[in-house]
Amino acid sequence: MKYLFSLIVLIIIFFSCEDTPYVPKPKVYPKINFPEKKYQEFDKNYCKFTFEYPVYAQIQQDTLFFEERPNNPCWFNIHFPELNADIHCSYYNITGKKSFDKLVNDAHELANKHNIKADYIDEMKIQKPNHVSGFVFDIEGPAASPFQFYLTDSTRHFMRGSLYINAKANPDSLAPVYTFLKTDIIQMINTFEWTKK
């Protein structure tokens, strides 16, 4: 009986030591079901502009900025709960050429801060017939904010926006979400108009 037990243990050990190559599982990303593209008008009384934004997004007015009131009541986020993303928007009154130059320089500096991790930054000028001009910064690579822009009339109004996806900045896995939201921001820019409020 003792020999039989030893023989069984040896057989189990012999067959369990078979060399099977380890095959790692490939990386996979969860499937994202994107909502249908449909837009509504942004026309809040605390802002001096209108634009179209997606029906699957929520407008959240900022009431605090680092524990203080924002510079202007027209600071808000366009929140995408299903995609865990936000477009942070801030508005400034232009009080002269010096003020305008500082706002433009700040917007370019904020975009260029991503040069540390970005592979490439594509700057595109915006020039629309309804006194809306500005720049778009399309940032490729593992940047925290892959798409930024500013819109201005160069004399009175300046609005800045930046997209943040609230996840680790992995360009491969976030690319579908980024591409989807980028079309929403382009729709926002294309329909953007100053109001006389």
C-alpha positions in Angstrom: 0.0 0.0 0.0 2.9 2.3 0.9 4.5 1.6 -2.5 1.3 2.2 -4.4 0.8 5.6 -2.7 4.4 6.6 -3.6 3.9 5.4 -7.1 0.8 7.6 -7.5 2.6 10.6 -6.1 5.5 10.1 -8.5 3.1 9.8 -11.5 1.3 13.0 -10.4 4.6 14.9 -10.1 5.9 13.5 -13.4 2.8 14.7 -15.3 2.5 18.0 -13.5 6.0 19.0 -14.5 5.2 19.0 -18.2 6.7 22.1 -19.9 3.8 24.2 -21.3 4.7 27.5 -22.7 3.2 30.6 -21.0 1.1 32.5 -23.5 0.2 36.0 -22.2 -3.3 37.3 -22.8 -3.4 40.3 -25.2 -4.5 43.7 -23.8 -8.1 44.3 -24.4 -10.2 47.4 -23.8 -13.8 47.5 -22.8 -16.3 48.2 -25.6 -17.8 51.6 -25.4 -21.4 52.2 -26.6 -21.4 55.7 -27.8 -24.7 57.7 -27.6 -26.4 59.0 -30.8 -25.2 62.4 -31.9 -27.8 65.0 -31.2 -27.4 68.6 -30.1 -29.2 71.3 -28.2 -28.6 75.0 -27.7 -26.5 76.4 -24.9 -28.1 79.8 -24.0 -27.4 80.5 -20.3 -28.2 84.0 -19.0 -24.8 84.1 -17.2 -22.8 83.9 -20.5 -22.5 86.2 -23.5 -22.5 83.5 -26.2 -24.5 80.6 -27.5 -23.4 77.3 -29.1 -24.7 73.7 -29.6 -23.7 71.0 -27.2 -24.7 67.3 -27.0 -28.0 66.2 -25.4 -26.0 63.5 -23.5 -23.9 66.2 -21.8 -24.7 68.3 -18.7 -23.8 71.9 -18.1 -22.4 72.5 -14.6 -21.7 76.1 -13.6 -18.6 76.6 -11.5 -19.2 78.4 -8.3 -15.8 77.7 -6.7 -12.3 77.8 -8.2 -9.7 76.7 -5.7 -12.1 77.6 -2.8 -12.7 81.1 -4.3 -15.3 82.5 -6.6 -14.4 82.3 -10.3 -13.4 85.5 -12.1 -16.7 85.5 -14.0 -20.0 83.7 -13.5 -19.6 82.3 -17.0 -17.2 79.5 -15.9 -18.8 76.1 -16.4 -18.1 72.5 -17.3 -19.7 70.4 -20.0 -19.9 67.1 -18.3 -20.2 63.7 -20.1 -21.2 61.3 -17.4 -21.3 58.2 -19.7 -17.8 58.9 -21.0 -16.2 60.2 -17.7 -15.1 63.4 -19.4 -15.4 67.2 -19.0 -14.8 70.3 -21.1 -13.7 73.0 -18.7 -14.9 76.4 -20.1 -13.9 79.8 -18.7 -14.9 83.3 -19.9 -13.0 86.6 -19.5 -13.9 90.2 -20.3 -11.2 91.9 -22.4 -10.3 95.3 -20.9 -7.7 96.4 -23.4 -4.9 95.3 -25.7 -2.7 94.3 -22.8 -5.5 92.2 -21.3 -6.1 90.5 -24.7 -2.4 89.8 -25.3 -2.1 88.2 -21.8 -5.2 86.0 -22.3 -3.8 84.8 -25.7 -0.3 84.2 -24.3 -1.8 82.3 -21.3 -3.9 80.0 -23.6 -0.8 79.2 -25.7 1.4 78.6 -22.6 -1.3 76.3 -21.1 -1.4 74.2 -24.3 2.4 74.1 -24.5 2.8 72.8 -21.0 1.7 69.4 -22.5 4.9 69.4 -24.6 6.6 67.4 -21.8 4.4 64.3 -22.5 2.9 65.2 -25.9 4.2 63.6 -29.1 2.9 66.5 -31.2 0.8 69.6 -30.9 -1.2 70.7 -33.9 -2.3 74.4 -33.7 -5.1 75.4 -36.0 -6.4 78.9 -36.5 -10.1 79.6 -36.3 -11.5 82.5 -38.3 -15.3 82.7 -38.6 -17.3 85.5 -40.3 -19.4 86.4 -37.1 -16.4 88.0 -35.2 -15.3 84.7 -33.7 -11.6 83.8 -34.1 -9.1 81.8 -32.0 -7.0 78.7 -32.0 -7.5 75.0 -31.5 -4.7 72.9 -29.9 -4.9 69.2 -30.9 -2.4 67.4 -28.6 -1.2 63.9 -29.6 0.3 61.6 -27.0 -0.4 60.9 -23.3 -1.5 64.5 -22.4 -4.0 65.2 -19.6 -5.9 67.6 -21.8 -5.7 66.4 -25.5 -7.9 69.1 -27.0 -7.9 72.8 -26.1 -9.2 75.9 -27.8 -10.0 79.6 -27.3 -12.5 81.8 -29.0 -12.5 85.6 -29.0 -13.8 88.7 -30.8 -10.4 90.4 -30.0 -12.0 93.4 -28.3 -14.5 92.4 -25.5 -14.8 88.6 -25.2 -12.5 85.7 -24.6 -13.6 82.1 -23.9 -11.3 79.2 -23.3 -12.1 75.5 -23.3 -10.1 72.3 -22.6 -11.1 68.6 -22.7 -10.2 66.3 -19.8 -11.0 62.6 -19.9 -11.0 61.5 -16.2 -8.8 58.4 -16.7 -5.1 57.5 -17.0 -3.8 59.2 -20.2 -3.3 56.1 -22.4 -3.7 57.4 -26.0 -4.5 53.9 -27.4 -7.4 53.1 -25.1 -8.8 56.7 -25.0 -8.6 57.3 -28.7 -12.2 56.3 -29.5 -13.5 58.5 -26.7 -11.3 61.4 -27.7 -12.3 61.1 -31.4 -16.0 61.0 -30.4 -15.7 64.1 -28.1 -13.6 66.0 -30.6 -16.5 66.1 -33.1 -18.7 67.5 -30.3 -16.2 70.3 -29.6 -15.9 71.1 -33.3 -19.7 71.3 -33.4 -19.5 73.7 -30.5 -17.0 75.9 -32.2 -18.8 75.8 -35.6 -22.1 77.0 -33.9 -20.5 79.5 -31.5 -21.9 83.0 -31.6 -21.5 86.1 -29.3 -24.8 87.5 -28.0 -25.7 91.1 -26.9 -26.4 90.2 -23.3 
